[in-house]
Amino acid sequence: MDKKTTSIVAYITWIGLVIAFCAGDKEGAKFHLNQALVIFLFSLLSVIPCIGIIWGIFMLVCWIMGLIAAINQEEKPVPLIGKIQLLK
């Protein structure tokens, strides 16, 4: 897969993230692979009672922003959690 396809597939569920990491252009799409991983991990916090709904909506907005950035081939970090680097 090329850089753009790998970036887009990374945002499509956790299975897409694994496929993009294993079969895609890891070096070209490293930014979006990292962003998708961070969004996925932080979205797991939405199961917390009371604040989970608000956090889940925020994670949905971050996911949409990341997907749009991947479609436009931009490396624009999502708000609040975009600076976290899990993949080196």
Secondary structure by P-SEA (a helix, b strand, c coil): ccaaaaaaaaaccaaaaaaaacccccccaaaaaaaaaaaaaaacccccccaaaaaaaaaaaaaaaaaaaaaacccccccccccccccc
